[in-house]
Amino acid sequence: MPYVSELLGKPVADVDGTRIGHLDDLIATQRGDVPHPVVVAIVIKRSRGNLIVPMSDVVVLIAPAIPLTKQTKDIEPYVPGQSDIYLARDVLDRQIIDTDGVRVVRVNDLELTRVNVDFYVANVDTSGLGLLRRLGMGKVAQRFIGRSQRKGSPTGTISWDDIELLSPDQPMRLRVSSDRISDLHPADLAEIISDLTRTESDKLLESLDVETVAETLEEVEPEFQAALVETMPDERVADVLEEMSPDAAADLLAELPEDRSEDLLNLMEKDEAADVRKLLSYPDDSAGGLMTTEFVAVQADLTAEQTIAVLRDLGPDAETIYYIYVVDEHGKLAGVFSLRDLVIAKPNVPIAEFMHRRVVTVNALDSQDAVAHAVSKYNLLAVPVVDDQNRLHGIVTADDALDKIIPTAWKKRLPKLYR
């Protein structure tokens, strides 16, 4: 079967054998319920402007020189419609989001097939062999194909009817899994986005709901977050910030210009904005700058059973509920107990009887190194952050604490495109 790359650049001659230019592109369109588009015209590049010739005026497509049935002056140019696809311009080098393999692959070539007198787009070639073919190394590619087929290697082709072709500035998707984009783990979505161009990632983020965008942004570094929301409307960014944890939202806002950051805070709900403003008031490298305000705190007069009821209400909004903190009526930290302590306690036992009164804490102005040291030394999943009066203001989770001191190579990498 012929490939588009093998046809591009071929000379084109009129019925008299006069060379009029070379093939620059092929135009295909969808007909009825046939899933594979049919080639309806060729684009001829000439010194005095391109000429689009309908396939009805092409004698044969697979030839050293493509002959036409008419003289140039007698050809009625084909007029492309809105549903027409320029195979080289609109499809080659486009990227495909493979949600099954959680990866981004590039269209290196297109395979055509002949049915009677018509040519249809059969397959998309994403393999390295397709790239070799594009570089004019077709014979080398053929040798590789022979070897890979003998070894049972995958061909790297995808049937066209499994492709969802979106707008030219969007990556294509595998139709069989296009509905699963938002079902991917946020870390997988973040990895896919980091492999896309700026325009493509913008389009993909536009297609996702606010909650999914928030979860995805939390999987990348704040610098990358800022780049991704740079062209996003402020109202949508504010909605995304409300869905993010307060500490992640604060990190993102800290990377944006001060005036835009303030505008976004003004668009957010008052309670969410207040939490974020509080975090932004602390130095970036302090415990206050690392902490989140999403934690569970209860008073000591509750029983174990009553506390479990509280957790059902407050738990979904907390970053972690493994530790439950006990505070007095002034918000001062009085104790802590784990979820395990709570589950094994008898329902009517007051939590004051099994809570731990000696609590490891850090001050809001302590350095990030001090926070990481406390987490590591006492093997904590989170450490509470207090002020000089021992009032509880937030917690720093172990992942946030250790992320500041682990080797750079282990941190989420910022794609070069956005640096």
Protein Blocks (a to p, Z undefined) as FASTA:
>chain_A
ZZfklmgopacddfkopafbdcfbdcdddehjbfbdcdfbdcdddfkopadddfklpfbf
bdfbdcdfbdfklpccddddfkbccfklmmgopacddfklopadddfbdcdddehjbccd
fbdcfbfklmmmmnopmmmmmmmmmmmmmnopaehiacfklpccddfkbccddfklmmmm
mmpcfklmmmmmmmpcfklmmmmmmmpcfklmmmmmmmpcfklmmmmmmmgcfklmmmmm
mmpcfklmmmmmmmpcfklmmmmmmmpcfklmmmmmmmmmpcfkbmklmpcfbdcdddfk
bcfklmmmmmmmmmmmpmbfkbccdddfkopafbdcdfklmmmpcfklcfklmpcfbdcd
ddfkbcfklmmmmmmmnopabdcdddfkopafbdcdfklmmmmmgcfklpccddfklZZ
